[in-house]
Amino acid sequence: MTTMELNLRKQHFTQFILSMDEEEFTELEKYAKTLSLKKAASKSKPYPWALSEKELTSCVREAREDVLYGRCISDEDLTKDYRI
């Protein structure tokens, strides 16, 4: 959509709003507020990669088992391996 087309749409929408009676305008206000709140709520949701409580518990359980059965490396050994 070109800038001119967008400006024309805005102008038509402005004229549409100006031609509304009070009742129609109140309904439009309510709808706009609802959309605004939905948009704000969607921004406040956790990151898409956020784990659920069940997934997090499973990861912690798996990590504890790894430590218990020696399927890990100590931070000292890791530091030694990656020193330049």
C-alpha positions as CSV (number, residue, x, y, z in Angstrom):
1,M,0.0,0.0,0.0
2,T,1.4,3.4,-0.9
3,T,1.6,6.3,1.4
4,M,-1.2,8.1,-0.6
5,E,-3.5,5.1,-0.3
6,L,-2.9,4.9,3.5
7,N,-3.5,8.6,3.9
8,L,-6.8,8.3,1.9
9,R,-7.9,5.4,4.2
10,K,-7.1,7.5,7.2
11,Q,-9.1,10.4,5.8
12,H,-12.1,8.1,5.1
13,F,-11.9,6.6,8.5
14,T,-11.7,10.0,10.1
15,Q,-14.8,11.1,8.2
16,F,-16.5,7.9,9.3
17,I,-15.8,8.6,12.9
18,L,-16.9,12.2,12.6
19,S,-20.2,11.1,11.1
20,M,-21.0,8.8,14.1
21,D,-23.6,9.6,16.7
22,E,-22.7,9.3,20.4
23,E,-23.9,5.7,20.8
24,E,-21.9,4.5,17.8
25,F,-18.8,6.4,19.0
26,T,-19.1,4.9,22.5
27,E,-19.2,1.4,21.0
28,L,-16.1,2.2,18.8
29,E,-14.3,3.4,21.9
30,K,-15.1,0.2,23.8
31,Y,-13.9,-1.9,20.9
32,A,-10.7,0.1,20.5
33,K,-10.0,-0.2,24.2
34,T,-10.6,-3.9,24.1
35,L,-8.1,-4.3,21.2
36,S,-5.6,-2.2,23.0
37,L,-5.8,-4.3,26.2
38,K,-5.5,-7.5,24.2
39,K,-2.4,-6.2,22.5
40,A,-0.9,-5.1,25.8
41,A,-1.7,-8.5,27.4
42,S,-0.1,-10.4,24.5
43,K,3.1,-8.4,25.1
44,S,3.2,-9.3,28.7
45,K,3.0,-13.1,28.1
46,P,6.1,-15.1,28.9
47,Y,8.7,-15.8,26.3
48,P,7.7,-18.5,23.8
49,W,10.5,-20.6,25.1
50,A,9.5,-20.3,28.7
51,L,9.1,-23.8,30.3
52,S,6.0,-24.9,32.1
53,E,6.3,-26.0,35.7
54,K,6.1,-29.6,34.6
55,E,8.9,-29.2,32.0
56,L,11.1,-27.3,34.4
57,T,10.7,-30.0,37.1
58,S,11.6,-32.6,34.5
59,C,14.7,-30.7,33.5
60,V,15.8,-30.3,37.1
61,R,15.2,-34.0,37.8
62,E,17.3,-35.0,34.7
63,A,20.1,-32.7,35.8
64,R,20.2,-34.2,39.3
65,E,20.3,-37.7,37.8
66,D,23.2,-36.6,35.5
67,V,25.2,-35.3,38.6
68,L,24.3,-38.5,40.6
69,Y,25.5,-40.8,37.8
70,G,28.6,-38.8,36.8
71,R,27.3,-37.7,33.5
72,C,28.7,-34.2,33.9
73,I,32.0,-32.3,34.1
74,S,33.1,-30.1,37.0
75,D,33.6,-26.4,36.4
76,E,37.3,-26.7,37.2
77,D,37.8,-29.4,34.5
78,L,35.8,-27.3,32.1
79,T,37.9,-24.2,32.8
80,K,41.1,-26.2,32.3
81,D,39.8,-27.6,28.9
82,Y,38.9,-24.1,27.6
83,R,41.9,-22.1,28.8
84,I,43.9,-20.6,26.0
